[in-house]
Structure formats: structure tokens, C-alpha cells
Amino acid sequence: MPTAGQQLVDAINAMKEAQARVEELKKATRDEDLVNVKALIKSHGFTVKDLKPELVVSRTKRRTTTARKTTTRKPRKPKAA
């Protein structure tokens, strides 16, 4: 009988294989799913306004290549009495 540690290793390997299989199937069906979506858009007359909430848009921050300038305060002049 395998130990609990060996069973865990086997389960992890099975999970990785299953995830790889799922990714392969997603790639295989992507093109035909895209054709179906395009056909549905044409048949129902969907517009960008209709579909925009459903689309995932990634927003990445732009990184600047130069360092930010630091602001230094000028020393205050003493008040004249």
C-alpha cells in the first residue's frame, strides 16, 4: 500500500496532467468557438456597446525610464522686524 506522501505526489502529478489536457483542449476549440461568436454577433447585430461589459481589458501602468525628480524646499528668509 502506498504511503500518504506517495499518494499526494501521484495526485499532484495527475492534477498537472489534467490541467495540461484542459489547456490543450482550450487551444484546439478556440478557432471554432471564435467562428461561432462571430456568427452570433452578425445574426443578432450586437454592437461594441452591447459587448463592452463582457470583454476583459487589461490596463497596465506605464513605467517611466527616468527617475522622478525630488522637490527640495528653499530655505525661508527670516522676517524683517
C-alpha positions in Angstrom: 0.0 0.0 0.0 1.4 3.4 -1.0 2.1 5.9 1.7 0.2 9.1 2.1 3.2 11.1 0.8 3.3 8.9 -2.4 -0.5 9.3 -2.8 -0.1 13.1 -2.6 2.7 13.1 -5.2 0.6 10.9 -7.5 -2.5 13.2 -7.0 -0.4 16.3 -7.8 1.0 14.8 -10.9 -2.5 13.8 -12.0 -3.7 17.3 -11.4 -0.9 18.8 -13.5 -1.6 16.3 -16.4 -5.3 17.2 -16.2 -4.5 21.0 -16.3 -2.3 20.5 -19.3 -5.0 18.5 -21.1 -7.5 21.2 -20.4 -5.2 23.9 -21.9 -4.7 21.7 -25.0 -8.4 21.4 -25.5 -9.0 25.1 -25.0 -6.4 25.8 -27.7 -8.0 23.2 -30.0 -11.5 24.7 -29.7 -10.6 28.4 -29.7 -10.8 28.9 -33.5 -14.1 27.2 -33.9 -15.6 29.0 -30.9 -14.4 32.3 -32.4 -16.3 31.5 -35.7 -19.4 30.7 -33.7 -19.1 34.0 -31.7 -18.7 36.0 -35.0 -21.7 34.3 -36.5 -23.8 35.2 -33.4 -22.7 38.8 -33.5 -23.7 39.1 -37.1 -27.1 37.3 -36.7 -28.1 39.4 -33.6 -26.5 42.7 -34.6 -24.5 43.1 -31.4 -22.5 46.3 -31.1 -19.4 47.2 -29.2 -21.7 49.0 -26.7 -23.5 45.7 -26.1 -20.4 43.6 -25.6 -18.0 46.0 -23.8 -19.1 45.0 -20.3 -18.3 41.3 -21.1 -14.9 41.9 -22.6 -11.8 41.7 -20.5 -9.5 44.7 -20.9 -6.1 44.8 -19.2 -4.8 48.1 -18.1 -1.1 48.2 -17.5 0.7 51.1 -15.9 3.4 52.7 -17.9 6.7 52.7 -16.3 8.9 55.7 -16.7 12.5 55.0 -17.6 13.8 58.1 -15.8 13.8 58.6 -12.1 11.4 61.1 -10.6 12.7 64.5 -9.7 12.6 65.2 -6.0 11.4 68.6 -4.9 13.5 70.4 -2.4 12.3 73.3 -0.4 14.2 76.5 -0.4 15.2 77.8 3.0 12.9 80.5 4.3 14.2 84.0 4.7 13.9 85.4 8.2 11.2 88.0 8.6 12.4 91.6 9.0 11.4 93.2 12.3 
